[in-house]
Each structure stands twice: as structure tokens, then as C-alpha cells.
């Protein structure tokens, strides 16, 4: 009899784990759920080579017309929207892990870049933003003149 109760508990636990749920985030001061107006955050890789700072992000399913990239000398912001092509009721999901809707990511760059010469390309769902380094020296050494 005791074994039957244990089995029932595991069956119930499996049901709870597999039921679709809205994304729920717990913070120190409040609880909230992401809704249609919430903005997701992109995951990115940022690296440098000799001449460029490069940002890469997976944006599969995003129409290039829905991407906006803003670059300053010191930062880059990527915004966009990934829309579902069909409406699926929550009760029909087994897993719901993909983010749909608006997203953005702002990154402070490790060194200054030239926004005017920067490029962005989208290939196989990967966005690559290449920003040429300005290679400015952070400090200038001065010689003191004296008479």
C-alpha cells in the first residue's frame, strides 16, 4: 500500500512538471509574469580580433525588417521582434521555451568603435555586427616644457 502512494506522488509530479505554464519570474521585491508587452533579452557573443569588435546573436525566425541596430562609439543596441506564424493555445503545448515577441540587448563595448563603418549581416539565423576599432589611446603622454 505504501508503494502505491509513492507511485501516485511521482505520477502527480510528472503531470505538474509537464503542464505548460506562463513564464514566471520571482524577484526579491515582487513577482510578475511576462505578458505581450514584455521585452525579452538576446543572448550574445562579443569578441575582438585585431581590427574589429564583433557581436553575434541568434535571431532565427526574425524578419530582417524587424531588426534595429543602433551603434555609438561605446555601445551597441539590438532590438527586434520575433512573431509566431500561427496561434497555438497554451493547453496544447508540452514545452514552451522559445521567446516570441519584442526583444532588445544593449552592450557596452570594451573599446571605442566607428559606427559609420560598422556592418551587420544575417546568415542562417545568426546576426553578426562588425564594428571597426578606433584604436584611440586612452591616455596621452605629455612632456613638460621648461625654460
trRosetta pair geometry for C-beta under 8 A, 3 or more apart (Angstrom, degrees):
i j d omega theta_ij theta_ji phi_ij phi_ji
1 4 5.7 -50 -158 27 36 115
1 5 7.1 36 148 -17 64 101
2 5 5.8 -52 -158 31 38 113
2 6 6.7 37 148 -18 67 103
3 6 5.6 -54 -152 35 37 113
3 7 6.4 38 151 -20 68 104
4 7 5.6 -53 -148 36 32 113
4 8 6.4 36 152 -22 65 104
5 8 5.6 -52 -149 33 32 114
5 9 6.6 36 151 -23 63 102
6 9 5.7 -51 -154 30 33 114
6 10 6.7 27 152 -14 65 105
7 10 5.9 -59 -153 38 34 108
7 11 6.3 35 151 -21 67 106
8 11 5.6 -53 -147 35 33 113
8 12 6.3 31 155 -17 66 106
9 12 5.9 -58 -150 38 29 109
9 13 6.2 31 152 -21 65 108
10 13 5.4 -49 -142 36 34 114
10 14 6.4 38 156 -21 64 103
11 14 5.8 -54 -152 34 29 112
11 15 6.7 31 149 -20 62 104
12 15 5.6 -53 -152 33 35 114
12 16 6.5 33 153 -19 67 104
13 16 5.8 -53 -148 36 33 110
13 17 6.3 30 156 -17 66 108
14 17 5.9 -57 -145 38 30 110
14 18 6.3 15 161 -10 65 114
15 18 6.2 -70 -147 42 26 101
15 19 6.5 35 157 -37 65 103
16 19 6.1 -47 -149 14 29 114
18 94 6.4 -33 -172 -160 95 76
20 90 5.2 -163 106 176 137 82
20 91 7.0 -156 42 -104 124 23
20 93 4.1 78 -82 78 144 110
20 94 7.3 -115 -59 -116 97 3
20 95 7.6 178 -96 -112 87 12
20 96 5.3 60 -140 -3 110 123
21 24 6.8 -49 145 -8 116 111
22 33 5.1 34 125 -161 127 130
22 34 7.3 -163 170 54 97 73
22 90 7.6 -34 -64 -131 78 144
23 33 6.5 133 82 -157 61 75
23 34 4.8 1 76 27 118 114
24 31 6.9 2 -175 -174 97 105
24 32 8.0 175 -150 94 60 30
24 33 5.4 -36 -101 -98 66 85
25 31 7.4 168 85 -153 51 60
25 32 6.2 -15 61 67 93 74
25 33 7.5 152 17 -103 75 34
25 34 7.2 68 -8 -36 113 90
26 31 5.5 -21 -113 -108 67 89
27 30 5.8 9 63 56 107 57
27 31 7.1 180 28 -87 73 38
27 32 7.5 3 7 15 113 94
34 38 3.9 -111 -154 56 83 166
34 40 7.7 46 -153 -75 150 79
35 38 5.5 121 47 -16 52 101
36 101 6.5 -167 -153 -115 51 132
38 101 6.9 58 74 118 72 153
38 102 7.7 -178 101 59 39 95
39 101 7.4 -139 -113 124 38 108
39 102 4.8 -53 -113 105 79 102
39 103 6.0 137 -177 -113 76 28
39 104 5.6 -9 173 15 132 97
40 99 4.3 90 -111 179 165 145
40 101 6.4 120 -10 75 107 96
40 102 7.0 161 20 95 76 47
40 103 4.0 -37 73 -101 89 95
41 103 6.4 174 -82 -159 11 93
41 104 7.0 -38 -111 73 58 50
41 105 5.5 96 -164 -85 75 89
42 57 4.8 15 169 -158 129 143
42 59 7.3 -21 -124 -80 125 90
42 78 6.0 -27 21 86 156 122
42 103 5.5 103 -50 150 82 127
42 104 7.3 -84 -5 145 99 11
42 105 4.0 -89 45 -22 100 134
43 57 6.5 153 83 -137 52 88
43 58 7.0 7 66 32 99 95
44 55 5.6 -20 -168 -166 125 94
44 56 6.7 143 -160 74 69 44
44 57 4.7 -41 -101 -80 75 100
44 78 7.8 140 -84 27 128 139
44 105 5.9 166 -31 138 126 157
44 107 6.5 -85 81 -67 163 140
45 55 7.3 155 80 -156 52 45
45 56 4.6 -8 56 58 101 98
45 57 7.5 -177 19 -71 67 52
46 53 7.0 0 -172 179 93 95
46 54 7.2 166 -151 86 47 52
46 55 5.2 -11 -101 -102 80 75
46 56 8.0 -173 -74 22 38 65
46 107 6.1 171 -77 -173 145 150
46 109 7.7 -154 -166 -120 136 66
46 110 7.8 145 140 -14 124 106
47 53 7.8 174 93 -156 31 55
47 54 5.5 -16 65 60 76 98
48 52 6.9 -175 -148 95 60 49
48 53 5.2 -30 -98 -103 86 62
48 54 7.1 164 -94 14 31 79
48 110 6.8 -86 -44 58 133 132
48 111 7.7 53 -104 27 146 114
48 133 7.4 54 -149 -63 114 126
49 52 5.5 20 47 50 94 85
49 54 7.0 36 -4 -11 95 120
51 132 6.0 -29 158 -137 90 81
51 133 6.0 -148 -174 24 39 100
52 130 5.0 -23 -163 -166 144 90
52 131 6.2 130 -159 66 82 42
52 132 5.7 -54 -98 -98 75 44
52 133 6.4 -148 -95 -20 19 84
53 109 5.4 62 153 -154 169 118
53 110 6.8 173 -115 41 129 89
53 111 6.8 -178 -59 56 129 83
53 113 5.5 -96 31 -75 120 128
53 130 7.9 150 77 -157 45 45
53 131 4.9 -22 62 67 91 102
53 133 6.3 106 -23 -73 87 83
54 128 6.5 -16 -167 -166 103 91
54 129 7.0 155 -156 80 52 55
54 130 5.4 -12 -105 -104 85 68
54 131 7.5 -178 -80 23 37 73
55 76 5.8 -146 -6 79 156 152
55 78 7.4 -163 127 -35 139 131
55 107 6.3 163 -108 44 138 158
55 127 8.0 -12 112 113 86 94
55 128 7.5 157 82 -154 50 43
55 129 4.5 -4 57 55 98 107
55 131 7.6 31 0 -2 97 111
56 126 6.0 -1 -169 -180 104 105
56 127 6.7 161 -152 84 50 56
56 128 5.1 -9 -101 -102 86 72
56 129 7.7 -166 -73 22 41 68
57 78 6.4 172 27 90 154 167
57 105 7.2 166 -98 40 154 149
57 126 7.3 160 80 -156 32 61
57 127 5.0 -11 60 56 84 105
58 125 5.8 17 -157 140 79 98
58 126 5.8 -39 -100 -100 59 67
58 127 7.7 171 -103 14 9 80
59 62 4.2 -51 164 28 99 135
59 67 6.8 48 169 -91 161 124
59 80 6.5 38 -148 68 129 163
59 82 7.4 -157 -167 -74 72 113
59 122 7.0 -69 67 -129 120 112
59 125 6.4 -167 69 -173 50 62
59 126 7.4 121 25 -123 75 18
59 127 4.8 35 8 -22 126 115
60 125 3.2 8 -86 -147 84 130
61 82 5.1 59 106 -151 106 111
61 125 7.3 32 -8 -125 58 109
62 66 5.7 -126 -175 77 86 114
62 67 6.1 84 141 -61 126 98
62 80 5.2 31 -159 154 139 141
62 81 7.1 139 -136 78 96 38
62 82 4.9 -70 -81 -88 83 84
63 66 4.5 82 66 2 90 107
63 67 7.8 -156 95 -16 52 82
63 83 7.9 -6 -4 24 109 105
64 67 5.6 -49 -156 19 44 116
64 122 5.5 -149 -96 23 108 156
66 80 5.0 87 128 -160 85 86
66 81 4.6 -97 -179 50 127 86
66 82 7.7 153 110 -70 145 39
66 83 7.7 -159 -96 -10 168 101
67 78 7.1 -26 -162 -165 94 89
67 79 7.4 145 -159 83 46 50
67 80 4.4 -16 -102 -92 58 122
67 120 7.9 -163 129 147 135 146
67 122 7.5 169 1 -66 162 136
67 127 7.0 172 -139 -107 152 142
68 78 7.5 150 81 -158 54 42
68 79 4.5 -14 61 64 103 98
68 80 6.5 175 17 -71 69 64
69 76 6.8 -12 -170 -171 92 99
69 77 7.2 163 -153 84 45 53
69 78 5.4 -7 -105 -105 79 72
69 79 7.8 -171 -74 26 37 66
69 120 5.4 149 21 -67 164 156
69 129 6.1 179 -153 -103 147 134
70 76 7.1 160 85 -156 51 50
70 77 4.6 -2 56 55 99 101
70 79 7.8 23 1 3 101 105
71 75 7.5 -170 -147 96 48 48
71 76 4.9 -8 -105 -107 79 83
71 77 7.9 -161 -71 25 41 63
71 113 6.9 -67 179 91 120 124
71 115 4.1 167 106 -125 103 96
71 118 5.2 1 62 38 173 164
71 129 7.5 178 -75 179 126 131
71 131 6.2 -176 -151 -105 143 128
72 75 5.2 22 47 47 103 78
72 76 7.8 -157 27 -72 62 44
72 115 6.1 -30 -123 -61 16 137
73 112 4.6 -9 171 -149 97 97
73 113 6.3 175 -154 54 45 54
73 114 7.6 9 -114 -92 75 30
73 115 6.6 -84 -65 -24 49 101
73 134 6.9 1 -151 -26 101 145
74 108 6.4 -13 153 -152 90 76
74 109 5.7 -160 -174 42 40 97
74 112 6.1 -38 -78 -104 67 71
74 113 7.9 168 -71 23 21 80
75 106 6.1 11 176 -176 124 92
75 107 6.2 165 -155 84 75 49
75 108 5.2 -40 -97 -105 97 49
75 109 5.9 -161 -90 -7 34 88
76 106 7.4 176 91 -148 42 52
76 107 5.3 -6 58 55 84 99
76 109 6.6 73 -7 -56 92 109
76 129 6.1 145 -168 120 155 154
76 131 6.8 -140 -65 -43 131 148
77 104 6.5 1 -177 -173 95 103
77 105 7.1 177 -148 89 55 44
77 106 4.4 -14 -101 -100 90 81
77 107 7.6 178 -80 17 44 65
78 104 6.7 170 89 -150 52 55
78 105 5.2 0 53 54 95 89
78 127 7.0 130 -145 113 146 153
78 129 7.3 -143 -75 -31 119 145
79 102 7.4 -7 -171 -170 90 93
79 103 7.1 174 -149 92 49 53
79 104 4.3 -7 -103 -103 80 97
80 102 7.4 175 97 -147 35 56
80 103 5.9 -10 64 59 76 89
80 104 7.6 152 18 -82 55 59
81 101 6.6 -59 -146 170 80 31
81 102 5.0 -30 -98 -94 86 61
81 103 7.3 162 -92 16 35 73
82 99 6.9 90 56 104 132 75
82 100 5.6 -112 100 -131 93 53
82 101 6.9 -7 58 30 73 25
82 103 6.9 19 1 -2 100 119
83 100 6.7 71 -133 -168 24 99
83 101 7.8 74 -92 -84 55 32
84 87 6.8 108 107 -83 133 43
84 88 7.4 -122 -176 9 146 92
84 100 5.1 6 -44 -144 92 151
88 92 5.5 -112 177 72 94 125
88 93 6.7 100 128 -61 121 89
89 92 4.9 90 68 -1 84 106
90 93 6.0 -49 -163 14 44 114
90 96 7.5 -34 -138 -50 75 159
93 96 4.5 13 177 -54 155 106
99 103 6.6 83 126 -75 133 125
109 112 7.3 117 93 -96 125 21
109 113 6.0 -59 149 -11 171 112
109 131 7.2 -78 -115 84 152 149
111 133 5.9 20 101 -138 123 104
111 134 7.5 -149 144 40 95 84
112 133 7.2 92 84 -161 58 63
112 134 4.3 -32 106 29 105 128
112 136 5.8 4 51 27 137 115
113 118 6.5 58 146 -75 124 116
113 131 3.7 18 -173 150 152 117
113 132 6.2 130 -159 73 84 41
113 133 6.0 -62 -104 -102 68 36
113 134 6.2 -172 -120 -23 13 88
114 117 4.5 22 107 31 121 106
114 118 6.7 180 93 -40 64 81
114 131 7.0 170 52 -177 54 77
114 132 4.9 -14 37 72 110 99
114 133 7.8 34 -4 101 87 9
114 134 5.6 129 -51 -78 83 84
115 118 5.5 -43 -151 3 37 123
115 131 7.3 -16 -95 -138 43 110
117 131 7.9 109 85 -152 76 51
117 132 4.9 -19 98 21 123 128
118 129 6.6 13 175 -179 114 89
118 130 6.5 176 -155 90 67 52
118 131 4.2 -9 -110 -106 112 73
118 132 6.9 -141 -79 10 61 72
119 129 7.4 178 91 -150 45 49
119 130 5.1 0 57 55 90 98
120 127 6.6 -8 -170 -171 100 94
120 128 7.1 163 -152 85 52 49
120 129 4.8 -13 -102 -102 86 76
120 130 7.7 -176 -79 20 38 66
121 127 7.5 160 84 -152 41 50
121 128 5.2 -12 60 59 88 97
121 130 7.9 13 7 -1 101 104
122 125 7.7 12 -176 -106 90 10
122 126 7.3 164 -152 79 53 40
122 127 5.3 -20 -100 -98 80 69
122 128 7.8 178 -82 19 33 70
123 126 6.0 -26 70 59 68 88
123 128 7.2 -11 23 5 100 113
137 140 6.2 109 96 -78 125 66
